[in-house]
């Protein structure tokens, strides 16, 4: 068995763009919190250059196919692309259920593309801390564009707004009686809407519904006809312009044939330019770093509390709650009091 590469050498190789070193570093970040801290500390000064693009939306919208088509589009202009696909955790192995990866195999021999799946690990949704660290590593490795695709279930869709510069919400016709973005609460986080599978029946209705929702801005419920059904819109709080000066486009794509993907790439570039010119990128990066700081502090405080818990205290309080001798709020206050004395 070959000896593990020392961490410092691994970091040097990663910063030179070595793909094997990047893969190994991401694995260490996933598996070892101490190693994660050491690696991120070493590479952080080299981050902040890549355009971080979040691709999210409900299952069945063709996100992975669209990501693959976008990668091809970027590679045609010579740009390098890193892809992080956040997948559900396998209940047996603890690894990403979809592996590394059934999708996007056409790019496997391209040295300008790096694709990695990561498990959410804790629960069925949500961007794990390791995923945020992995995005920093992809940035530090020198990729021009870094795409992060969520699993399409749960909190990950909302959380993607905290890690991406630009968020693309993917919609598709024929998935039910509602625009899926409303059902998932995604209207608020979109910088760009892509109605994928636009060659299918109902695509025009989906585009019209999204455009109407953006125009009304969620101020009042409006009746929209979508997929031939009545639907109440107005769950979102966003305006037609997500932030001053940026008008959210609704684009049609057919990822399997590449239709509309160049227009999506152009919209992403316009948004990147707008972020820089308007100063919005600084604000978004500040929010992203603040979110990371809070996450790390909360994790560290929780770990310290767990180490400080007197043996049996937690199980004793749970047993007392089960027997209705105390309530959750009183139990929590009791635990905090004992930990602070």
C-alpha positions as CSV (number, residue, x, y, z in Angstrom):
1,X,0.0,0.0,0.0
2,X,1.5,3.4,-1.0
3,X,2.4,5.9,1.7
4,X,-0.1,8.8,2.1
5,X,1.2,12.0,0.7
6,X,2.1,14.5,3.5
7,X,-0.5,17.2,3.9
8,X,2.0,20.1,3.0
9,X,3.0,18.3,-0.2
10,X,-0.6,17.7,-1.0
11,X,-1.4,21.4,-0.6
12,X,1.5,22.4,-2.8
13,X,0.4,20.0,-5.5
14,X,-3.2,21.2,-5.3
15,X,-2.2,24.8,-5.7
16,X,-0.4,23.9,-8.8
17,X,-3.6,22.4,-10.2
18,X,-2.8,18.8,-9.7
19,X,-6.1,16.9,-10.1
20,X,-5.0,13.9,-8.1
21,X,-3.9,16.1,-5.2
22,X,-7.3,17.9,-5.4
23,X,-9.2,14.6,-5.2
24,X,-7.2,13.4,-2.3
25,X,-7.5,16.7,-0.4
26,X,-11.3,16.6,-0.8
27,X,-11.3,13.1,0.6
28,X,-9.4,14.2,3.6
29,X,-11.7,17.2,4.1
30,X,-14.7,14.8,4.0
31,X,-13.2,12.3,6.4
32,X,-11.1,14.3,8.9
33,X,-12.2,17.6,10.5
34,X,-8.6,18.2,11.7
35,X,-7.2,17.8,8.3
36,X,-10.0,19.9,6.8
37,X,-8.9,22.8,9.1
38,X,-5.3,22.4,8.2
39,X,-5.9,22.3,4.4
40,X,-8.4,25.2,4.3
41,X,-6.1,27.4,6.4
42,X,-3.3,26.8,3.9
43,X,-5.3,27.4,0.7
44,X,-7.7,30.1,1.8
45,X,-5.5,33.0,0.7
46,X,-5.6,31.5,-2.9
47,X,-9.5,31.5,-3.1
48,X,-12.0,34.1,-4.2
49,X,-11.2,34.0,-7.9
50,X,-13.5,31.4,-9.4
51,X,-17.1,32.1,-10.4
52,X,-19.2,29.9,-8.1
53,X,-22.4,28.8,-9.8
54,X,-25.2,27.0,-8.0
55,X,-27.5,24.7,-10.1
56,X,-30.6,23.7,-8.2
57,X,-34.2,22.7,-8.7
58,X,-36.6,19.9,-8.1
59,X,-35.8,16.3,-9.1
60,X,-36.6,15.5,-12.7
61,X,-35.7,18.9,-14.1
62,X,-32.6,17.6,-15.8
63,X,-30.0,19.4,-13.7
64,X,-27.2,17.0,-14.3
65,X,-27.7,17.0,-18.0
66,X,-27.8,20.8,-18.0
67,X,-24.6,20.9,-15.9
68,X,-22.9,18.6,-18.4
69,X,-24.0,20.8,-21.3
70,X,-22.7,23.9,-19.5
71,X,-19.4,22.2,-18.9
72,X,-19.1,21.5,-22.6
73,X,-20.1,25.1,-23.5
74,X,-17.4,26.5,-21.2
75,X,-14.7,24.1,-22.4
76,X,-15.4,25.1,-26.0
77,X,-14.1,28.6,-25.0
78,X,-11.1,27.2,-23.1
79,X,-12.3,27.7,-19.6
80,X,-11.6,25.2,-16.9
81,X,-14.5,23.8,-14.8
82,X,-14.8,22.1,-11.5
83,X,-18.1,20.4,-10.6
84,X,-19.3,19.5,-7.2
85,X,-22.4,17.3,-7.1
86,X,-24.0,17.1,-3.7
87,X,-25.7,13.7,-3.5
88,X,-27.8,11.9,-0.8
89,X,-25.8,9.7,1.6
90,X,-25.9,6.0,1.1
91,X,-27.4,4.5,4.4
92,X,-25.0,1.6,4.1
93,X,-21.6,3.1,3.0
94,X,-22.0,6.7,4.1
95,X,-20.8,7.7,0.7
96,X,-22.5,9.6,-2.1
97,X,-25.3,7.4,-3.4
98,X,-24.8,8.3,-7.0
99,X,-21.0,7.7,-6.9
100,X,-18.3,9.6,-8.8
101,X,-20.4,9.6,-11.2
102,X,-22.8,7.9,-13.5
103,X,-23.7,11.3,-15.1
104,X,-21.3,13.5,-17.0
105,X,-19.0,10.6,-18.0
106,X,-18.3,12.3,-21.4
107,X,-16.0,14.7,-19.6
108,X,-13.9,12.0,-17.8
109,X,-10.9,12.3,-20.1
110,X,-10.8,16.1,-20.2
111,X,-8.0,17.5,-18.1
112,X,-9.8,20.9,-17.9
113,X,-12.7,19.3,-16.1
114,X,-12.9,17.9,-12.5
115,X,-16.1,16.3,-11.3
116,X,-16.7,15.1,-7.8
117,X,-19.7,13.8,-5.9
118,X,-20.0,14.4,-2.1
119,X,-22.5,12.9,0.3
120,X,-24.7,15.2,2.4
121,X,-24.0,12.7,5.3
122,X,-26.2,14.3,7.9
123,X,-29.8,13.9,6.8
124,X,-31.3,13.7,3.3
125,X,-30.7,17.4,2.4
126,X,-28.4,20.2,3.1
127,X,-25.0,21.3,2.1
128,X,-22.6,19.7,4.5
129,X,-19.6,21.7,5.9
130,X,-17.3,19.5,3.9
131,X,-19.0,20.6,0.7
132,X,-18.3,24.2,1.5
133,X,-14.7,23.3,2.2
134,X,-14.5,21.4,-1.1
135,X,-15.7,24.5,-3.0
136,X,-12.8,26.4,-1.5
137,X,-10.4,23.7,-2.7
138,X,-11.8,23.8,-6.2
139,X,-11.4,27.6,-6.2
140,X,-7.8,27.3,-4.9
141,X,-7.0,24.8,-7.6
142,X,-7.5,27.5,-10.2
143,X,-10.7,26.6,-12.0
144,X,-12.4,29.4,-13.9
145,X,-15.9,28.2,-13.1
146,X,-17.0,26.0,-10.2
147,X,-20.5,24.5,-10.5
148,X,-22.3,23.0,-7.5
149,X,-25.4,20.9,-8.2
150,X,-27.7,20.0,-5.3
151,X,-29.5,16.7,-4.9
152,X,-32.9,18.3,-5.4
153,X,-34.4,17.5,-2.0
154,X,-34.7,19.6,1.1
155,X,-32.6,22.3,2.6
156,X,-29.7,22.1,0.1
157,X,-31.7,24.1,-2.4
158,X,-32.0,27.1,-0.1
159,X,-28.5,26.7,1.4
160,X,-27.0,26.9,-2.1
161,X,-27.6,30.7,-2.1
162,X,-25.2,31.0,0.8
163,X,-22.3,29.4,-1.1
164,X,-22.8,30.5,-4.7
165,X,-22.1,33.8,-6.5
166,X,-24.9,33.0,-9.0
167,X,-27.8,30.7,-8.5
168,X,-29.6,29.0,-11.4
169,X,-33.0,27.5,-10.5
170,X,-33.9,24.8,-13.0
171,X,-37.6,24.3,-13.8
172,X,-39.2,21.9,-16.3
173,X,-42.7,21.3,-17.7
174,X,-44.8,18.3,-16.9
175,X,-43.8,17.8,-13.3
176,X,-47.2,18.4,-11.8
177,X,-49.7,21.2,-11.4
178,X,-47.4,23.8,-9.9
179,X,-44.2,25.5,-10.8
180,X,-41.8,23.5,-8.7
181,X,-39.8,26.5,-7.6
182,X,-42.8,27.7,-5.6
183,X,-43.3,24.3,-4.0
184,X,-39.6,24.2,-3.0
185,X,-39.4,27.8,-1.9
186,X,-36.8,28.6,-4.5
187,X,-38.2,31.7,-6.1
188,X,-36.4,33.9,-3.6
189,X,-32.9,32.6,-4.3
190,X,-32.9,32.6,-8.2
191,X,-30.6,34.9,-10.2
192,X,-31.5,33.0,-13.3
193,X,-34.4,30.7,-14.2
194,X,-33.8,27.9,-16.7
195,X,-36.8,26.1,-18.0
196,X,-35.2,22.9,-19.1
197,X,-36.8,20.3,-21.4
198,X,-38.3,23.3,-23.2
199,X,-39.2,21.1,-26.2
200,X,-41.9,19.4,-24.2
201,X,-45.6,20.3,-24.0
202,X,-46.3,23.0,-21.4
203,X,-42.9,24.7,-21.6
204,X,-44.5,28.0,-22.7
205,X,-46.9,27.9,-19.8
206,X,-44.0,27.3,-17.4
207,X,-42.1,30.3,-18.7
208,X,-45.2,32.5,-18.6
209,X,-46.0,31.5,-15.0
210,X,-42.4,32.3,-13.9
211,X,-42.4,35.6,-15.7
212,X,-45.7,36.5,-14.1
213,X,-44.5,35.6,-10.6
214,X,-41.4,37.7,-11.1
215,X,-43.5,40.7,-12.3
216,X,-45.9,40.4,-9.3
217,X,-43.0,39.9,-6.9
218,X,-45.2,38.0,-4.5
219,X,-46.9,41.1,-3.2
220,X,-50.3,39.5,-3.7
221,X,-51.6,36.1,-4.7
222,X,-52.3,35.9,-8.4
223,X,-54.1,33.2,-10.2
224,X,-51.9,31.6,-12.8
225,X,-52.8,28.9,-15.3
226,X,-50.1,26.3,-15.5
227,X,-50.2,22.9,-17.0
228,X,-53.9,23.7,-17.6
229,X,-54.6,24.0,-13.9
230,X,-55.4,27.0,-11.6
231,X,-52.5,27.8,-9.3
232,X,-52.0,30.4,-6.6
233,X,-48.7,32.3,-6.8
234,X,-47.3,34.8,-4.5
235,X,-45.3,32.8,-2.0
236,X,-42.1,34.6,-2.8
237,X,-40.9,38.0,-1.5
238,X,-38.6,38.8,-4.4
239,X,-39.1,41.6,-6.9
240,X,-38.5,41.3,-10.7
241,X,-35.1,42.7,-9.9
242,X,-33.4,40.4,-7.3
243,X,-31.1,43.2,-6.4
244,X,-30.8,46.8,-7.8
245,X,-29.9,46.6,-11.5
246,X,-30.3,42.9,-12.1
247,X,-33.4,41.7,-13.9
248,X,-33.9,37.9,-13.4
249,X,-34.1,36.2,-16.8
250,X,-36.3,33.2,-17.6
251,X,-34.5,31.1,-20.3
252,X,-35.5,28.0,-22.2
253,X,-33.0,25.2,-22.5
254,X,-33.0,21.7,-24.0
255,X,-29.9,20.3,-22.3
256,X,-29.9,16.9,-24.1
257,X,-29.4,18.7,-27.5
258,X,-27.6,21.8,-26.2
259,X,-30.5,24.1,-27.1
260,X,-30.4,27.4,-25.2
261,X,-27.2,26.4,-23.3
262,X,-25.1,29.1,-24.9
263,X,-27.7,31.7,-23.9
264,X,-27.6,30.4,-20.3
265,X,-23.8,30.7,-20.4
266,X,-24.1,34.3,-21.7
267,X,-26.6,35.1,-18.9
268,X,-24.2,33.7,-16.3
269,X,-21.4,35.9,-17.7
270,X,-23.7,38.9,-17.6
271,X,-24.5,38.2,-14.0
272,X,-20.8,37.7,-13.1
273,X,-20.0,41.1,-14.7
274,X,-22.9,42.7,-12.9
275,X,-21.7,41.3,-9.6
276,X,-18.4,43.0,-10.0
277,X,-19.6,46.3,-11.4
278,X,-22.4,46.8,-8.8
279,X,-20.4,45.7,-5.8
280,X,-22.9,42.9,-5.1
281,X,-20.2,40.2,-5.2
282,X,-18.5,41.8,-2.2
283,X,-21.8,41.7,-0.3
284,X,-22.5,38.1,-1.4
285,X,-19.0,36.9,-0.4
286,X,-19.4,38.7,3.0
287,X,-22.7,36.8,3.6
288,X,-21.0,33.5,2.5
289,X,-18.1,34.0,4.8
290,X,-20.4,35.0,7.7
291,X,-22.4,31.9,7.1
292,X,-19.3,29.7,7.1
293,X,-18.1,31.4,10.3
294,X,-21.4,30.8,12.1
295,X,-21.4,27.2,11.0
296,X,-17.9,26.5,12.2
297,X,-18.5,28.3,15.6
298,X,-21.7,26.4,16.1
299,X,-20.1,23.1,15.3
300,X,-17.2,23.8,17.7
301,X,-19.5,25.0,20.5
302,X,-21.6,21.9,20.1
303,X,-18.6,19.7,20.2
304,X,-17.3,21.3,23.4
305,X,-20.7,21.0,25.0
306,X,-20.9,17.3,24.1
307,X,-17.4,16.7,25.6
308,X,-18.5,18.6,28.8
309,X,-21.8,16.8,29.4
310,X,-21.6,14.8,32.6
311,X,-22.0,11.1,32.0
312,X,-25.7,10.1,31.9
313,X,-27.1,13.6,32.1
314,X,-28.5,13.7,28.6
315,X,-30.1,10.2,28.8
316,X,-31.5,11.0,32.3
317,X,-33.2,14.2,31.0
318,X,-34.5,12.3,27.9
319,X,-36.0,9.7,30.3
320,X,-37.6,12.4,32.5
321,X,-39.1,14.0,29.4
322,X,-40.4,10.6,28.2
323,X,-42.1,10.1,31.6
324,X,-43.5,13.7,31.4
325,X,-41.6,14.6,34.6
326,X,-40.2,17.6,32.8
327,X,-40.5,19.4,29.4
328,X,-38.0,20.0,26.6
329,X,-37.5,23.7,27.5
330,X,-36.9,23.0,31.2
331,X,-34.6,20.1,30.3
332,X,-32.5,22.2,28.0
333,X,-32.3,25.0,30.6
334,X,-31.3,22.4,33.2
335,X,-28.5,21.1,30.9
336,X,-27.2,24.5,30.1
337,X,-27.2,25.4,33.8
338,X,-25.2,22.3,34.7
339,X,-22.7,22.9,31.8
340,X,-22.1,26.5,33.0
341,X,-21.3,25.6,36.6
